[in-house]
Structures are given as C-alpha cells and as structure tokens.
Amino acid sequence: MSQQPFSRPGAIDLSGLSGAAPAAAPTGAAAGSSYAVQVTEESFQPTIEASTTAPVFLVFYSPSRMPESADLARDMETLSGEFEGRFLVGLVDIDQVPSIAQAMQIPSVPLVVAIIDGRPAPLLQDVLPLDQLRTQLTQVVQQLTANGIAGRHQPRHVAGPEGEDGEPVVDPRYAAAQDALGDGDIDRAVAEYQKLVDSNPADAEAVAGLAMAKVLQRTRGVDLNAARAAAAADPDDVDAQTMVADLDMLGGHVEDAFNRLVDLVRRTAGDERDRAREHLIGLFGAVGNDDPRVLRGRQNLASALF
C-alpha cells in the first residue's frame, strides 16, 4: 500500500459495511487479552460503537505484506491487558477484511487509529519496541484522563464457567456495577460495588471493583499536569502524592504508583504515614492480591514500615 498521510476527519461512514457477510476468522485471533478482539465485517460496527464507553484502538496490519505489522498487533494485544480496559484493541487483518481498510481509507500498514465516541484519529504508523510502545500508550492514556476520558471497557472474554452456547457466563452479581461503569456513572458504580462489599467483605472481585471505581471517582476532572507539578513541589504532601499514584494506576503504571506510596510511607510518620499506607493498601485491592506486583508491593511496604 502506498504511503499517504492519514487525515480522515469526522465520524466513520459504516454504510458500506451494512449487511456485509462476516469474514472468516483469521488465524491468531485475539485470545491473549480480555481487552482485544479480532475485527470482522460483522463485528466492526459494534466495535466502533464501543468507543462511546472508552477509547478503541484499531490496529491495521498485514501478515503477508508486512510481517512486522503483525508484531505490532500482537504487542498492542499484550498491552491492552496491562491497561485493564482503559482501551479496547481491535485487530484488523486487512488481508482478511480489506473492506474495512477501504471504508476507513487506510493508506498503509501498520496503522493504529484511536476511536473516541465514534470519531477516528491516527495514533501510530510505526512498529515500536514493546517498552517504547508501552510508554507511548501510557502518555496517550494520561492525556485522555486529563481530558476527562476515564471510562473502562469490560473484559470481552474471561476464564470461567461456560453456558450452553460455549460463551462465558457473566456473574449477575456484578452486572449493576459494570453497567454503571459502562454508562460512565462512576458514583453509581461505587455505590453498587459498596453494596456487594458490605454484604460479603470476602468477595475479592467486588473489593477490587470498588477500589478501582474509587480511583476513577477521586481522579475525575483532575488536571494531570497540575497534579504532577504539585507532587513534585512537595514530595511529602500525602494528598498530592496519593493523587499522582491514582493517576499512575489509571495510566497503567501500577508499580510506579506502588513505589511512590512506599517511598511516602518511608518518609512520613504518624497520621500521614497511616494515610499513605491505607491508600496503598486500597490500590493493592484494586489490582488483586494474587498479582505479582501486589506481592512485591506488600514486601516493599513491610520493609518501609519495619
């Protein structure tokens, strides 16, 4: 495909795909992340519509024409899991579904297009090393958060019991809270998760959901740059440091958030130390006690305390 600038403004015209027959599922379809889907003609429109909840990053690639573009697709799939729903990755193999590339006027591969509320904007046109790609996506997510875009996608496929049709069965206990998050109603999500935790404090999934919903609630409308400047100006200010830790969590920098608060615990004493410790424990709950990052964080916290 010839190299041309991508400058397709406005909403995507989906009329050309209306009623199209679904493409055959390509080999290597997304299965390594709960926040990545292989896009077909049939699933294209629902994938675009999902961008009203949280951003969708469409990754256009061609294993036959440019094998390196498939590497980028795999890395984007991997990172979608690390960011835990802050964006959904839609993998578009243009060899399998050329009509989608034509509908979006894709000039070349690889290309990553961000879709927000149904509107596209070019994001990446190069194959980057995984660490560099992670850094760039972190910056994008932080910018989105600063602009008030802090929704999350629900996992698209998760391990668990299957129904008669082979699809995972979603636990109805969490439906109200997840629906609230999908609607962007963070306060309602907090209230719904709080009900679950109150009725069963040992429900680890509800505890994690409540903790992350509270992170979204605390950071709503926060100016990212101003928050980081305040934290840099006063390293011992508990409010400033915990705010940046929350923002780091939203940006996928889980270990940075943990390390920031461990260091704060180490530097402070009395009530301030207790506040920092309790906030950190809350973030542990948001990630989950079985996560290796939480296990390391707890070890570091114990070292800082004793």
Summary of the structure (lengths in Angstrom):
residues: 306
radius of gyration: 20.6
end to end distance: 60.6
largest distance: 65.0
contacts: 944
relative contact order: 0.09
helix: 54%
strand: 10%
